Amino acid sequence: MEKHMNSVKMACLAGLATLLAGCATGPQMGGGKNNPVTGAAGGSSSVNRSSQLEHCDRPLGTAAVEEDTSQQWYLVLTSQYHLPATTPLLRLMIQQSNCFVIVDRGRAMGSMMAERDLARSGELRNRSNMGGGQMVAADYIITPTIQFSQETGGGGIGAIAGAFHPLAGAVAGSMKTSEASTVLMLTDTRSGVQVSAAQGSARNTDFGFGGVLAGGAAAAGAGAYASTPQGKVIASAFMDSYNQMVQALRSYAPQRVNGGLGTGGELKVDGATNGAPMMSLIDAQRRLKELGLYTGKPDGISGPGTSGALRKFQQIRGLPVTGQLDDPTAAALQQ
């Protein structure tokens, strides 16, 4: 009878080990199924791109990826988890998505400038075609940030499972959950305006069996993962952030400030001085066109048509006729 009960217990424990091992299927991106960044990219084509990665029919512009290596998260990434910089991972993911054309602003930039120095010195062959005016500008800068969280569970769960068998308690006590939260920020390089920001997350549960004794015999190493899962968790979290950013950009609408961006704003801080017009020139052209005074295409470029329309408006409103978009004229156009 006792021998039969021991056999039943061992069979149950084997089933429990199999069940727990099956639960550790990898990191869950944003609460969904796992599929971290993998494969390759070549131009607009890709190989083994994740089915979960957002994809664009055409790029939205050029982008450079720059991470702040002085931040605490970078020290944790490289020293505690022994993982490399996130830049190669993000550049692969972004190129596979075809939503941005990646331009290099990292270490390779120094090598590119060295090639141009060789060309200027006359050391390169005549047909090398290396010179000025060839590099592509970065329309946007993508900046990554990581927040780590690691919790080791097992207290209550281990006590409950231990009532069944010491092995079950030890297994539950070794359960470890890792979680990462990532943020991506997209900044316009010409204006410095933050165009988009997105936060994503991923988590992974790892069950360990190493060193556990069952019935006097050592249990075989049957960990759900052979190595630490932080790398896969971080990759999945960044994919979650990036996917949400692309989804938001598909319905992008620029933020507009009355009077134009960077011209003082609407809060009118006491003591602040502002010599810039209260209205951008292109907005003034649009308003003058609505009034039937401007016949050209609003382009934000000053010309005879714009100054003529401003003079007509100033005459109608009894303002000093300057032909310029001064503060009194801008204020009158916004009424």
C-alpha positions as CSV (number, residue, x, y, z in Angstrom):
1,M,0.0,0.0,0.0
2,E,2.8,2.4,1.0
3,K,4.7,1.5,-2.1
4,H,1.6,2.3,-4.2
5,M,1.1,5.6,-2.6
6,N,4.7,6.6,-3.2
7,S,4.3,5.7,-6.9
8,V,1.2,7.9,-7.1
9,K,3.0,10.8,-5.4
10,M,5.9,10.5,-7.8
11,A,3.6,10.4,-10.8
12,C,1.8,13.5,-9.5
13,L,5.1,15.3,-9.0
14,A,6.2,14.4,-12.5
15,G,3.0,15.9,-13.8
16,L,3.4,19.0,-11.6
17,A,7.0,19.5,-12.9
18,T,5.7,19.1,-16.5
19,L,2.9,21.5,-15.9
20,L,5.1,24.2,-14.3
21,A,7.7,23.8,-17.1
22,G,5.0,24.2,-19.7
23,C,3.8,27.5,-18.0
24,A,7.1,29.2,-18.6
25,T,6.6,29.8,-22.3
26,G,8.5,33.1,-22.5
27,P,8.0,36.8,-21.9
28,Q,4.5,38.2,-22.4
29,M,4.5,41.4,-24.3
30,G,2.0,43.9,-23.0
31,G,0.0,41.0,-21.5
32,G,-0.1,39.2,-24.9
33,K,1.8,36.4,-26.6
34,N,5.5,36.4,-26.8
35,N,7.5,37.0,-30.0
36,P,10.6,39.0,-29.3
37,V,12.7,40.8,-31.9
38,T,14.5,38.5,-34.3
39,G,15.5,38.1,-38.0
40,A,17.0,40.6,-40.3
41,A,16.3,43.7,-42.4
42,G,17.5,44.8,-45.8
43,G,16.1,48.1,-47.0
44,S,12.3,47.9,-46.9
45,S,12.4,44.1,-46.8
46,S,12.8,41.8,-43.8
47,V,13.4,38.2,-42.9
48,N,11.7,36.4,-40.0
49,R,10.1,39.6,-38.8
50,S,7.8,39.1,-35.8
51,S,4.2,38.8,-36.8
52,Q,3.4,41.1,-33.8
53,L,5.6,44.0,-35.0
54,E,3.6,46.8,-36.6
55,H,4.4,47.5,-40.2
56,C,4.1,50.5,-42.4
57,D,3.5,50.6,-46.2
58,R,5.9,53.6,-46.5
59,P,8.3,55.3,-44.0
60,L,7.3,58.4,-42.1
61,G,10.7,59.9,-42.3
62,T,14.3,59.3,-41.2
63,A,15.3,58.6,-37.6
64,A,18.3,58.1,-35.5
65,V,18.3,56.0,-32.2
66,E,20.3,57.6,-29.4
67,E,20.4,56.2,-25.8
68,D,21.7,58.1,-22.8
69,T,24.5,55.9,-21.4
70,S,24.8,58.1,-18.3
71,Q,21.4,57.0,-17.0
72,Q,21.0,54.5,-14.1
73,W,19.0,52.1,-16.3
74,Y,21.9,51.8,-18.7
75,L,24.2,50.8,-15.9
76,V,21.8,48.2,-14.7
77,L,21.4,46.8,-18.2
78,T,25.1,46.5,-18.9
79,S,26.5,45.7,-15.4
80,Q,23.8,43.7,-13.6
81,Y,22.2,41.9,-16.5
82,H,25.3,41.9,-18.7
83,L,23.3,42.9,-21.8
84,P,24.6,45.1,-24.6
85,A,23.3,48.5,-25.7
86,T,19.7,48.6,-26.9
87,T,20.6,50.6,-30.1
88,P,21.2,47.6,-32.4
89,L,18.0,45.9,-31.2
90,L,15.9,49.0,-31.7
91,R,17.4,49.8,-35.1
92,L,16.7,46.2,-36.3
93,M,13.1,46.4,-35.1
94,I,12.5,49.8,-36.6
95,Q,13.9,48.9,-40.0
96,Q,11.9,45.7,-40.1
97,S,8.7,47.8,-39.5
98,N,9.5,50.0,-42.5
99,C,8.0,53.0,-40.5
100,F,11.3,54.9,-40.4
101,V,14.5,54.9,-42.4
102,I,17.3,54.6,-40.0
103,V,20.3,56.9,-40.2
104,D,23.5,56.2,-38.2
105,R,24.6,58.7,-35.6
106,G,26.6,56.2,-33.4
107,R,30.2,55.0,-33.6
108,A,30.0,54.4,-37.3
109,M,29.5,58.1,-37.7
110,G,33.2,58.6,-36.8
111,S,34.3,56.1,-39.4
112,M,32.1,57.9,-42.0
113,M,33.8,61.2,-41.2
114,A,37.2,59.6,-41.4
115,E,36.4,58.5,-45.0
116,R,35.5,62.0,-45.8
117,D,38.8,63.2,-44.3
118,L,40.7,60.8,-46.5
119,A,38.8,62.1,-49.6
120,R,39.7,65.7,-48.7
121,S,43.3,64.8,-48.2
122,G,43.5,63.2,-51.7
123,E,44.2,59.7,-50.4
124,L,41.2,58.0,-51.9
125,R,41.0,56.9,-55.5
126,N,39.6,59.4,-58.0
127,R,36.3,57.5,-58.6
128,S,35.5,56.9,-54.9
129,N,32.7,59.4,-55.1
130,M,33.1,60.4,-51.4
131,G,32.5,64.0,-50.5
132,G,30.3,66.6,-49.0
133,G,26.5,67.0,-49.4
134,Q,25.8,63.2,-49.5
135,M,24.6,62.4,-45.9
136,V,20.9,62.2,-45.1
137,A,19.5,64.3,-42.3
138,A,17.7,62.7,-39.3
139,D,14.1,64.0,-39.2
140,Y,13.6,62.4,-35.8
141,I,15.5,61.2,-32.8
142,I,14.2,58.1,-31.0
143,T,15.3,57.9,-27.3
144,P,14.8,54.7,-25.2
145,T,14.5,54.3,-21.5
146,I,14.1,51.1,-19.4
147,Q,12.6,50.5,-15.9
148,F,13.4,47.2,-14.3
149,S,11.4,45.2,-11.8
150,Q,12.3,41.8,-10.4
151,E,10.3,40.0,-7.8
152,T,11.0,36.6,-6.3
153,G,7.8,34.8,-5.2
154,G,7.2,31.6,-3.3
155,G,6.4,32.5,0.3
156,G,2.7,31.7,0.5
157,I,2.7,29.5,-2.7
158,G,5.5,27.4,-1.4
159,A,3.9,26.8,2.0
160,I,0.7,25.7,0.3
161,A,2.4,23.4,-2.2
162,G,4.7,22.1,0.5
163,A,1.7,20.6,2.2
164,F,1.5,18.3,-0.8
165,H,5.2,17.4,-1.0
166,P,8.6,19.0,-0.3
167,L,9.4,19.0,-4.0
168,A,6.3,20.9,-4.9
169,G,7.1,23.5,-2.2
170,A,10.6,23.9,-3.4
171,V,9.4,24.3,-7.0
172,A,6.9,27.0,-6.1
173,G,9.5,28.7,-3.8
174,S,11.9,29.1,-6.8
175,M,9.4,30.8,-9.0
176,K,10.8,34.2,-10.2
177,T,8.9,36.9,-12.1
178,S,10.8,39.5,-14.1
179,E,9.2,42.6,-15.6
180,A,10.5,45.5,-17.7
181,S,8.8,48.7,-18.6
182,T,10.2,50.7,-21.5
183,V,9.6,54.2,-22.9
184,L,10.3,55.4,-26.4
185,M,10.3,59.2,-27.2
186,L,10.2,60.6,-30.7
187,T,11.6,64.1,-31.1
188,D,11.6,66.4,-34.2
189,T,15.2,67.4,-34.9
190,R,14.3,70.7,-36.6
191,S,12.0,72.1,-33.9
192,G,12.9,70.1,-30.8
193,V,9.2,69.3,-30.4
194,Q,8.4,65.9,-28.9
195,V,6.2,64.3,-31.5
196,S,5.3,61.1,-29.7
197,A,6.0,59.1,-26.5
198,A,5.0,55.5,-25.8
199,Q,5.3,53.2,-22.8
200,G,5.3,49.4,-23.1
201,S,5.9,46.4,-20.8
202,A,6.5,42.7,-20.7
203,R,6.9,40.1,-18.0
204,N,8.3,36.6,-17.8
205,T,7.9,33.8,-15.1
206,D,10.7,31.3,-14.7
207,F,10.4,28.1,-12.7
208,G,13.6,26.5,-11.4
209,F,14.2,22.9,-10.3
210,G,17.9,22.7,-9.8
211,G,19.3,21.2,-6.5
212,V,15.9,20.0,-5.3
213,L,15.9,16.6,-3.6
214,A,12.9,14.3,-4.0
215,G,12.5,11.1,-2.1
216,G,16.3,10.9,-1.5
217,A,17.1,11.2,-5.2
218,A,18.3,14.5,-6.9
219,A,15.8,15.9,-9.3
220,A,17.2,16.5,-12.8
221,G,17.7,20.2,-13.8
222,A,14.5,20.9,-15.6
223,G,14.4,24.8,-15.6
224,A,12.0,26.4,-18.0
225,Y,14.8,28.5,-19.3
226,A,18.5,27.7,-19.6
227,S,19.5,31.3,-19.1
228,T,18.2,34.5,-17.5
229,P,15.1,35.8,-19.3
230,Q,15.8,39.6,-19.0
231,G,16.9,40.0,-22.6
232,K,13.7,38.6,-24.0
233,V,11.6,40.6,-21.6
234,I,13.3,43.8,-22.6
235,A,13.0,43.1,-26.3
236,S,9.3,42.3,-25.9
237,A,8.7,45.5,-23.8
238,F,10.4,47.6,-26.5
239,M,8.3,46.0,-29.2
240,D,5.2,46.8,-27.1
241,S,6.3,50.5,-26.8
242,Y,7.1,50.8,-30.5
243,N,3.9,49.2,-31.6
244,Q,1.9,51.6,-29.5
245,M,3.9,54.6,-30.9
246,V,3.3,53.5,-34.5
247,Q,-0.4,53.1,-33.8
248,A,-0.6,56.6,-32.4
249,L,1.3,58.1,-35.3
250,R,-1.1,56.6,-37.8
251,S,-3.7,59.1,-36.6
252,Y,-1.1,61.8,-35.9
253,A,-2.4,65.4,-35.8
254,P,0.1,68.2,-35.0
255,Q,-0.4,70.2,-31.8
256,R,-1.2,73.9,-32.6
257,V,-0.7,76.8,-30.4
258,N,-2.5,80.1,-31.0
259,G,0.1,82.5,-32.3
260,G,2.5,79.8,-33.3
261,L,4.9,77.4,-31.5
262,G,7.5,79.0,-29.3
263,T,6.1,82.6,-29.5
264,G,5.1,83.0,-25.9
265,G,2.2,80.6,-25.5
266,E,-1.2,81.3,-24.0
267,L,-0.3,81.3,-20.3
268,K,1.2,84.9,-20.5
269,V,3.6,84.5,-17.6
270,D,4.0,87.7,-15.7
271,G,7.2,89.5,-16.5
272,A,8.0,87.5,-19.7
273,T,8.9,89.5,-22.8
274,N,8.0,88.4,-26.3
275,G,9.1,90.4,-29.3
276,A,7.8,87.8,-31.8
277,P,4.5,88.1,-33.6
278,M,1.5,86.6,-31.9
279,M,0.6,84.7,-35.1
280,S,2.7,82.6,-37.5
281,L,3.0,84.0,-41.1
282,I,1.3,80.9,-42.6
283,D,-1.6,81.2,-40.2
284,A,-1.9,84.9,-41.1
285,Q,-1.9,84.0,-44.8
286,R,-4.7,81.4,-44.2
287,R,-6.8,84.0,-42.3
288,L,-6.2,86.7,-45.0
289,K,-7.2,84.1,-47.6
290,E,-10.5,83.4,-45.7
291,L,-11.1,87.2,-45.8
292,G,-10.6,87.3,-49.5
293,L,-7.5,89.5,-49.2
294,Y,-4.8,87.0,-50.1
295,T,-4.9,85.0,-53.3
296,G,-1.7,83.0,-53.1
297,K,-1.1,79.6,-51.5
298,P,-0.3,79.8,-47.8
299,D,3.3,78.8,-47.5
300,G,4.7,80.9,-44.6
301,I,7.0,82.8,-47.0
302,S,6.8,86.6,-47.1
303,G,6.4,88.2,-50.5
304,P,4.6,91.0,-52.3
305,G,1.3,89.2,-52.2
306,T,1.5,88.7,-48.4
307,S,2.6,92.3,-47.7
308,G,-0.1,93.7,-50.0
309,A,-2.8,91.6,-48.3
310,L,-1.6,92.8,-44.9
311,R,-1.7,96.5,-46.1
312,K,-5.3,96.0,-47.2
313,F,-6.3,94.4,-43.9
314,Q,-4.5,97.2,-41.9
315,Q,-6.4,99.9,-43.9
316,I,-9.8,98.2,-43.3
317,R,-9.1,97.9,-39.6
318,G,-7.6,101.3,-39.2
319,L,-4.2,100.0,-38.2
320,P,-0.9,101.5,-39.0
321,V,-0.2,100.4,-42.6
322,T,3.1,98.7,-42.5
323,G,2.6,95.6,-44.6
324,Q,4.2,93.6,-41.7
325,L,2.7,91.0,-39.4
326,D,3.2,93.1,-36.2
327,D,1.5,92.4,-32.9
328,P,-1.5,94.7,-33.4
329,T,-2.2,93.2,-36.9
330,A,-1.8,89.6,-35.6
331,A,-4.2,90.4,-32.7
332,A,-6.8,91.8,-35.1
333,L,-6.5,88.8,-37.5
334,Q,-7.3,86.5,-34.6
335,Q,-10.5,88.3,-33.6
